[in-house]
């Protein structure tokens, strides 16, 4: 598709919502991954021979051999810089530019790139979600979304909504002045967010997402609060979380609530978030689900002071 559109003197926009070159550095001998010493995430390999944490900013020099057993490590997972390698190998006769948090640190770089697109000096624009909205390039007739699945599968009840928003925005960049196409790479082509984006039909997505949230009692068909506990001592944190769980469960709080019914309140947790350690702090959370904001406020009004006293 890219060769087809570029051959017709049109421009291409590629969305790759992952920074760096390779998302994992893995040793097959000991099965270890390069991980951030401050966060529970793998380090991302960048082409300047560094490993970086995109959460706390930690960076270190990449070592080809595993520090544990001296065996060669493998790079896997695709970031935006790896896509850049593909462009250099397969589209070397066309000009391209990359827009992400790393390149836009250069003063006026983003404005220069967008001006280059408008003046047809750049054929392919590769970028993260920052290129999904806010500009109108007449020559763009093809948009490629390189793997929407990490957004779809994020551990968040709003993951589908976030994916839909991103897709709806970037799909709108193609064919604004002439017929255009969009190609979405996914392992879930029948996902409501993908189908609705392909059809330019917001109502289709809303109907599917609303039904799912109605069945699971998530907003807007219920009220939701989150308790996030943080500590630099993991064992003490989990001990406290277990004790707190016993105290705040509605069925265990008759003395606190008196005869007021709290049966409609659901407490989920304690559980580790998707990233259970950030910047040297361990994290545990609870989700509090209620049928209405009034019920949730009533519950929190009584429970929050208890949490503060226990802390």
N, C-alpha and C positions, 0 to 999 in steps of 0.2 A: 504493500500500500504506500509506503514512504517513497519508494522508487517511482511509483505511478504518479503521485501528486507532485513530487519534486521535478519529475520529467516534464510536467505540464506547467512549470515555472510558478508553482504555488509553494506555500510555506507549511511547515509541520511543527506542532507543539507536542512535546512528550512530558508527561507527568510521572515522576518517580519520587515517591514521598519517603525516601530514605537517604540520609546523608552518608558520605564516606564511600569506600570501595567495596569492602566485604564485611558483612555483619557478624561473622564468626571466625575466630582463629582457633583451630582444633588440632589436638595431638591424637592421632589414631592409636598410638601405643598405650598411653595411659588414660585415654578418653577424657582428657581435661580441656576446658575452654579457657581462653584468656578472659579474665573477669576483672571488673573494677574493684579495687581494694576498699572503696568507700560505699559502693552501691551493689545491689544484687542484680546486676546486668552484665552482659558480655560486652567487651570492648570492641569497638568498630575499627577496622583497619582503614587508614587513609593513605593515599598515594605518596604523601610526603614521608612515608616510612614511620608513621606514628600510629599508636593505638589510642583511641579517645573514648571517654565516656560522655555521652550526649546529655547526661543529667547533671552531673556535678562539675564537669569540665576537666576531670583528671586526664592526663596524657602521659604516655611513656613511649620510648623508642621500641619499635617492632623488632623482635628477635626471631630469625627464621627457625631456630631450633628451640624445642621445648625446654624451659628452665628446670623441669623436674627430672627428665630422663635423657635429654640431649637428642631426641629424635626430631626429624623435620616435621613442622606443623603445616596444616593445610588451611587455605583461605576458602571460605564458602559463604553463601548468601550474597545477595546482590544489592549494592547501593548505587547511588547516582553516578559515582566515578567509574564504576564498572560499565554502566551504560555508555559513558563517555568513551571508554575503550572500544566498544562495539561501533560507535559512530566513526571513530578514527579508522577502524579496520574496514568497515563496509560502506561508509559514505564520505570517503576522504575528498571527493570532488565537490562536496558541498560545505558551506560554512555553517558553523554552529556556535552556540553560546550556552553556558550553564548558569542558572540562577538558583542559588541556595544560600543558606546562612554563611557558608564559608566564603563564597565569592563576593557576596554583597558587603563584606567588611571593607572592601576597597571603595574609597570615596567616589560617588557618582557612577559606580559600575552598573547598577540596575537601570538608571536612566539612560546611560549610553547604550545598553543592550536593547532596551525597548525602542530607542530611537533608531538603532540599527535594523530592528525588525520592520519598523514603519517604512524605512527607506530601502528595504529589500537587500540590505547588505548581509543579512543573516538569513539562512534558509531554514535552520532547525533550532528551535528553542527548547532546551532541556531544563526542567526545574522541579522543585518541590512544590508544595501547595501554594506557595507565594505567587505562582503563575496562574492559578486557577481562576482568578477573578480580577476585576478592576481595570482591564485594558481591552481595547478593541483593535485588532490587527487585521487589516483588510485582506492580506494575502494568505491567512491561515485557513486551509480547507481540510486539514486532517489533524485530529487530536488522538494521541495514543496514551492510554492509562496503563502504566506498567505495574500490574499487580495491585489490585484494590483489597486483596484478602487480609493483609495485616490490619487494615482499618475495620473491616467487617468482623474480624475475630477478636478484637480487643476486649479485655475483661471489663466491660462497661455495658449497662443495659441500654445506653444511648449509642452503641457502636453502629448499628444500622442507620440511625439518624445522621451520625457524623459522616458515614460513607455516602449516604444519599446527598447530603449538602455538598460534599467535595465533588462528587460526580456531576451533580446538577450545575455547579459552577463551571467546571472545566469543559463539560459538554457544550456549554454556551459560547465557548471561544471559537468553535469551528463553524464555518459556513455562515458568518454573519452578513457577508456581502455577496456570496455566491454559493452554489451547492457545496456542502461539506460532508465529511464522514467522521465517525468516532469509533475507535477500536478499544475495547476494555478487556484487559487480561485478567482472568479470574478462574478459580477452580469451582466457583459457585455461580454459574451463569443464570440459574433460575432463582437466585436470591431476589426478594422483592425490591431491594434498593437498586440492584443492577438492572432488573427488568424495567423498573419505572424510569430510570435514567435513560435507558436505551429508547424508551417510548416517549420521552419528554412528558411524562404524565405524573405530576405530583400527587394527584388524587389516588392513583393506584398504590403508590407507596404509603400514603397516609392510611388508607383502608387496611392494608396488611399490618402495618406497625401498630395502629390503634387497636386492632383485634388482639394482637399479641400482648400488648400492655394491659388491656382490659382483663385478659385471662390471668395475668401474673400480678395484677394490682400495682403496677408501676405508674408513675405520673404520666399523663394527667388524670389517671383513674385511681389515684391514691396519693398519699403524701409520703415523702421519704426524707429521712435524716441519716447522717453518718457520724458515728463517733470514731475518731482516729486517735489512737494512743501511740506515743513515741517515747523511746528510751534508748540510751546507749548500752543498756544491759538487757540482753535478749531473754535470759531466764527470768529475771525480775518482771519484765514486761508481760510474759505469758502467764506467770503466776498471778499478777494483778488482774490481767484480762479474764482469767478463769473465775477469780473471786468476784469481779465486777459483773460477769455474766449471770452469776447466781443472784446477785442483788437486784438487777434491773429487769429480770424477766417478769412480765406482768403477773404470771401465776404465783410468783414468789414474793410479791410486794403488797400483800393484803394490809399489813400494818402501815405501809407508806401511803397507800391509796384509800384505805378505809373500805367502805362499801361501794366505792365508785368502780364500775366495771371497766376493766382494761383488756377484756378478752379479744377485742378487735385489733389490738396491737401485736405485731409480729417482730420479734428480735432475731436477726440472723447474725451468727457469729458467737464467739470471736473467730476471725479468720485472717490469714495473711493476705494483704493486697497483692496485686500482680507484681509489684516491686516492693518486697518486704523490707528492704534496707536501702535508704537513700542518705548520702552524705554522712555516713557513720551512725545513723540513727535507725534502729529497728522499728517496724511499724506493724500494728495490729488494728483491725477495724471491726465495727459493728454496723449493720444496716438496720434502721428502725422503720418499719412499714406500718402505715395507718390508713384507714379508709377515708380520712379527711384531714385537712389542715388543722381544724379545731381539735380533733382527737389527738393529733400529733403534738400540738402545742400544750395541751393539757398534760400529756404524758411527760414531755420534756421539762415542763415547768417544775415537776416534782422530782424527776430523775437527775437533772443536771446538778442541783445542789448536793445530792447524794454523791455523785461522781467527784465533785470538787472536794467534799469532805474526805472521801476515801483516798484521794490523791495526796 
